[in-house]
């Protein structure tokens, strides 16, 4: 940066959860007349719907493609359009959750890559992207062995950038829109399991799912499916609905974590159980969620589900666990603002 002044900021998102991750930080930036803020997005699942609902103008860089060559093609497309974006808007600093951070680093533009997955879950991806990335922003609980000098660690979770009590107050009146009663319904989340790191992954399906349906048949259900073209719940209402659920059953990492930080009991079933540090911490340190592995833990899952549905103090118990977790974690949105302010201070010296 020739004049060492940060003026043009890019926030790049690639997943619906990352719209939420950055939205409060974005609003903070937009409240200042010192910065020009641009948003770029990967048009995955409900990313566009969420951005449109928030009245956030954005530049669409790509649409997800399937298969190895489809993924490579999409990444190349994103890199091409990012190069044009850099030239047109003279970007000074980037906050991102996607691989475009590498392009900015190669051009000497400071960038912050926010990741909540352990490096060893995506070895090829992280090896290629992190080599070029300026700064890798992770929760303190994550596993990593390389690029230690690039790491900026925070004692929080991505979900606490938008679901911390400082940033989110659930609205019970939204339940009326869907004819739901607080703490009476169960949320079911089916992940597409089609991301680049999901190869061979298994989730809720087959006989196990039939057994689950039999156990919960007397409870109203809210079903949400990744990449679905229609939604039982408007995407922008989902966290309000989630906060008043009796229970969440999911094969999704993100919604499991969202339920946990809201103090909603959750059961997760997929091949990533035991491998993701922040979910392991939510499960084993704070006892806010339960994870079960395919082809091993089916009976255990069903027994746990039955026990949870029989508990009369389930909500109160989980709220206590949530409060303990919140007492030991920080508001990630405030932390992000402080990080940015420190970058501004460094640039002006």
C-alpha positions in Angstrom: 0.0 0.0 0.0 1.8 3.1 -1.2 0.2 5.6 1.1 -0.3 3.1 3.9 -3.9 4.0 4.1 -6.6 1.3 4.2 -9.6 2.5 2.2 -10.9 -0.3 0.1 -11.9 -3.5 1.9 -13.1 -6.8 0.5 -15.1 -9.3 2.4 -15.4 -12.6 0.5 -17.8 -15.4 1.5 -18.2 -18.9 0.3 -20.7 -20.5 2.6 -24.0 -19.5 4.2 -22.5 -19.6 7.6 -19.8 -17.2 6.5 -22.5 -14.6 5.6 -23.4 -14.7 9.2 -19.8 -14.8 10.3 -18.9 -11.5 8.6 -22.3 -9.6 8.6 -21.9 -7.8 11.9 -18.3 -6.9 11.1 -19.5 -5.6 7.7 -22.2 -3.4 9.4 -19.5 -2.0 11.6 -17.4 -1.1 8.6 -20.3 0.4 6.7 -21.1 2.7 9.6 -17.9 4.5 8.9 -17.4 6.9 6.0 -13.7 6.1 5.9 -14.0 2.9 4.0 -15.4 1.5 0.8 -16.5 -2.1 1.4 -17.1 -4.6 -1.3 -18.6 -8.1 -0.8 -17.9 -11.0 -3.1 -19.6 -14.3 -2.9 -19.7 -17.9 -4.0 -23.3 -18.5 -4.9 -23.6 -21.7 -2.8 -26.9 -22.9 -1.3 -28.6 -19.9 0.3 -25.7 -17.4 0.2 -27.5 -15.1 -2.3 -30.8 -15.3 -0.4 -29.2 -14.3 2.9 -27.2 -11.4 1.3 -30.3 -10.1 -0.4 -32.4 -10.3 2.7 -29.8 -8.2 4.5 -29.8 -5.7 1.7 -26.1 -6.3 1.1 -24.9 -5.6 -2.4 -22.4 -8.3 -3.6 -20.4 -9.5 -6.6 -21.0 -13.1 -7.5 -17.7 -14.8 -8.3 -18.8 -18.3 -9.1 -21.4 -21.1 -8.7 -20.5 -24.4 -7.2 -19.7 -27.3 -9.6 -19.5 -31.0 -8.8 -16.6 -33.4 -9.3 -12.8 -32.8 -9.2 -12.6 -31.0 -12.5 -15.7 -29.0 -11.6 -14.1 -27.8 -8.5 -10.8 -26.9 -10.3 -12.9 -25.1 -13.0 -14.7 -23.1 -10.3 -11.6 -22.1 -8.5 -10.0 -20.9 -11.7 -13.1 -18.9 -12.5 -13.0 -17.3 -9.0 -9.3 -16.5 -9.4 -10.0 -14.8 -12.8 -12.8 -12.6 -11.5 -10.9 -11.8 -8.3 -8.0 -10.4 -10.4 -10.5 -8.1 -12.2 -12.0 -7.1 -8.9 -8.6 -6.2 -7.5 -7.8 -3.9 -10.4 -11.2 -2.3 -10.5 -11.7 -1.5 -6.8 -8.0 -1.2 -5.7 -8.5 -3.5 -2.7 -6.3 -2.7 0.3 -7.2 -5.5 2.7 -9.3 -8.7 2.6 -11.3 -10.8 5.0 -12.3 -14.1 3.6 -13.3 -17.7 4.1 -12.3 -19.0 0.7 -9.2 -19.8 -1.4 -9.1 -16.4 -3.0 -6.9 -15.2 -0.1 -4.0 -16.7 -2.0 -4.4 -14.3 -4.9 -4.3 -11.3 -2.6 -1.3 -12.6 -0.8 0.6 -13.1 -4.0 -0.2 -9.4 -4.8 1.1 -8.2 -1.4 -2.4 -7.3 -0.2 -2.9 -8.2 3.5 -5.6 -10.9 3.9 -7.2 -12.8 6.7 -8.4 -16.3 6.1 -11.0 -17.4 8.7 -11.0 -21.2 9.1 -12.8 -23.4 11.7 -11.6 -26.8 10.3 -8.4 -28.5 11.4 -5.7 -28.5 8.7 -5.5 -32.3 8.5 -9.2 -32.5 7.4 -8.3 -30.8 4.1 -4.6 -31.6 3.6 -4.3 -30.8 -0.1 -6.5 -27.7 0.1 -4.7 -26.2 3.1 -1.2 -27.0 1.7 -2.0 -25.1 -1.5 -3.9 -22.2 0.0 -2.2 -21.6 3.3 1.3 -21.4 1.7 0.2 -18.2 0.0 -2.2 -16.8 2.6 -1.0 -13.8 4.7 -2.9 -14.6 8.0 -4.8 -17.7 9.0 -7.4 -17.0 11.7 -8.4 -20.0 13.8 -10.0 -20.9 17.1 -7.4 -21.8 19.8 -8.7 -25.4 19.9 -7.8 -26.3 16.3 -5.0 -28.7 15.3 -2.2 -27.5 13.1 1.5 -28.1 12.7 2.6 -25.8 9.8 2.5 -22.0 9.1 2.6 -21.3 12.8 3.8 -17.7 12.3 0.8 -16.9 10.1 -1.7 -18.1 12.7 -3.9 -15.6 14.6 -5.8 -17.5 17.3 -9.0 -16.5 19.1 -10.7 -18.1 22.1 -14.1 -18.4 20.4 -16.1 -20.1 17.6 -17.3 -18.7 14.3 -20.8 -19.1 15.5 -20.2 -16.6 18.3 -19.7 -13.8 15.8 -23.4 -13.9 15.2 -25.1 -16.0 17.9 -23.3 -14.6 21.0 -25.9 -12.8 23.2 -24.2 -9.5 22.3 -25.1 -10.1 18.7 -28.3 -12.1 18.6 -31.6 -12.1 20.6 -34.0 -14.9 19.4 -37.5 -13.7 18.6 -40.2 -16.1 19.8 -42.8 -14.3 17.7 -41.2 -15.7 14.6 -42.5 -19.2 15.6 -46.0 -18.0 14.9 -45.2 -17.6 11.3 -44.6 -21.4 11.1 -47.2 -22.5 13.7 -44.5 -23.8 16.1 -44.5 -23.8 19.9 -41.3 -23.2 21.9 -39.4 -26.3 22.9 -42.0 -28.6 21.4 -40.5 -29.3 17.9 -37.3 -31.0 16.6 -35.1 -29.6 13.9 -33.7 -32.1 11.4 -30.7 -30.9 9.3 -29.6 -33.0 6.3 -26.2 -31.9 4.9 -25.5 -32.4 1.2 -22.1 -33.8 2.1 -20.8 -32.8 -1.4 -18.0 -30.4 -0.4 -14.4 -31.1 -1.5 -13.6 -32.5 2.0 -16.8 -34.7 2.1 -15.6 -37.5 -0.2 -16.8 -40.8 1.3 -18.7 -39.1 4.1 -21.9 -40.7 5.4 -24.8 -39.1 7.2 -28.4 -39.6 8.2 -30.0 -42.1 5.9 -31.4 -45.7 5.5 -32.6 -47.8 8.3 -31.1 -45.6 11.0 -33.1 -42.6 9.7 -36.3 -44.8 9.7 -35.6 -45.7 13.3 -35.1 -42.1 14.3 -38.4 -41.1 12.6 -40.2 -43.8 14.6 -38.8 -42.4 17.9 -39.7 -38.7 17.1 -43.0 -39.3 15.3 -45.0 -37.6 18.1 -43.0 -34.4 17.8 -43.5 -31.6 15.2 -40.5 -31.5 12.9 -38.7 -28.8 11.1 -36.7 -30.3 8.2 -33.9 -28.3 6.5 -31.8 -29.7 3.6 -28.6 -28.2 2.3 -28.9 -27.1 -1.4 -32.7 -27.6 -1.3 -34.6 -25.3 -3.8 -37.4 -24.8 -1.3 -37.3 -24.2 2.4 -39.7 -25.0 5.2 -38.2 -22.1 7.1 -37.0 -18.9 5.5 -33.2 -18.9 5.8 -33.1 -15.6 7.6 -35.5 -17.0 10.3 -33.6 -20.2 10.9 -31.6 -19.1 13.9 -34.7 -17.8 15.7 -36.4 -21.1 15.1 -33.3 -23.1 16.1 -33.1 -21.2 19.4 -36.5 -22.5 20.4 -36.1 -26.1 19.3 -36.4 -29.0 21.8 -33.6 -30.9 20.0 -31.5 -30.9 16.8 -30.7 -34.0 14.9 -28.1 -33.4 12.2 -25.3 -34.6 9.9 -24.1 -31.0 9.5 -21.2 -29.5 11.4 -22.4 -25.9 11.2 -26.0 -26.4 12.5 -24.7 -28.6 15.3 -22.3 -25.9 16.4 -25.0 -23.3 16.1 -27.4 -25.3 18.3 -24.6 -25.9 20.8 -23.8 -22.2 21.3 -27.5 -21.4 21.6 -27.8 -24.0 24.3 -30.0 -26.4 22.3 -29.3 -30.1 22.7 -28.1 -31.7 19.5 -27.2 -35.1 18.1 -24.7 -35.3 15.2 -24.2 -38.4 13.0 -21.5 -38.4 10.3 -18.0 -39.6 9.5 -16.4 -36.4 10.8 -17.3 -37.2 14.4 -14.1 -37.2 16.6 -12.1 -35.4 13.9 -13.1 -31.7 14.2 -11.6 -29.9 17.2 -14.1 -27.2 17.8 -17.0 -29.7 17.8 -15.0 -32.0 20.0 -14.5 -29.2 22.5 -18.3 -28.4 22.4 -19.0 -32.0 23.0 -16.4 -33.1 25.5 -15.5 -29.9 27.4 -18.9 -28.3 27.5 -21.2 -31.4 27.0 -23.4 -29.3 24.6 -23.7 -31.9 21.8 -23.3 -35.6 21.1 -21.5 -37.1 18.1 -22.0 -40.6 16.7 -20.1 -42.4 14.0 -21.7 -44.3 11.1 -21.5 -48.1 11.2 -20.6 -48.1 14.9 -22.7 -45.9 17.1 -26.3 -46.4 15.7 -27.6 -48.2 18.8 -25.9 -45.7 21.1 -27.5 -42.8 19.1 -31.0 -44.2 19.4 -30.6 -44.8 23.1 -29.3 -41.3 23.7 -32.2 -39.8 21.6 -34.7 -41.7 23.7 -33.1 -40.6 27.0 -33.0 -37.0 25.9 -36.7 -36.9 24.9 -37.6 -38.3 28.3 -35.7 -35.7 30.3 -38.0 -33.1 31.8 -35.3 -30.5 32.5 -33.5 -30.7 29.2 -33.8 -27.0 28.3 -32.7 -25.8 31.8 -29.7 -28.2 31.8 -28.4 -27.1 28.4 -28.8 -23.5 29.2 -26.5 -23.9 32.2 -24.0 -25.7 30.0 -24.3 -22.9 27.5 -23.7 -20.2 30.1 -20.5 -22.0 31.3 -19.2 -22.0 27.7 -20.1 -18.3 27.2 -18.2 -17.4 30.4 -15.0 -18.9 28.9 -15.4 -17.7 25.3 -15.3 -14.3 23.7 -17.6 -12.4 21.4 -15.9 -13.1 18.0 -17.4 -10.1 16.3 -15.8 -7.7 18.8 -12.5 -9.5 18.4 -12.7 -9.1 14.6 -13.3 -5.4 15.0 -10.2 -5.1 17.3 -8.2 -7.1 14.8 -9.1 -4.7 12.1 -8.4 -1.6 14.2 -4.9 -3.1 14.9 -4.3 -3.5 11.2 -5.3 0.1 10.6 -2.9 1.2 13.3 0.0 -0.8 11.8 -0.7 0.6 8.3 -0.6 4.2 9.5 2.8 3.8 11.2 
